[in-house]
């Protein structure tokens, strides 16, 4: 779907070449990243495109970010 290059070094870097035409590739890329995060599993990945950086979190790790407040109604 995307030409890919694995860049040697740390941190691990995978370079994808987006198509030159159309906007559908963004949706396809996000779906690919989501499947990859679930398979690895990693909590997140940083994407860089057009001089900007984007943090994409794994849907399986979102529950780790949720903070539950204590139930005040139980206090007497």
Beta strands, then each sheet from edge to edge (+ up, - down):
strand 1: 3-7
strand 2: 13-17
strand 3: 44-49
strand 4: 52-57
sheet 1: 1+ 2-
sheet 2: 3+ 4-
end
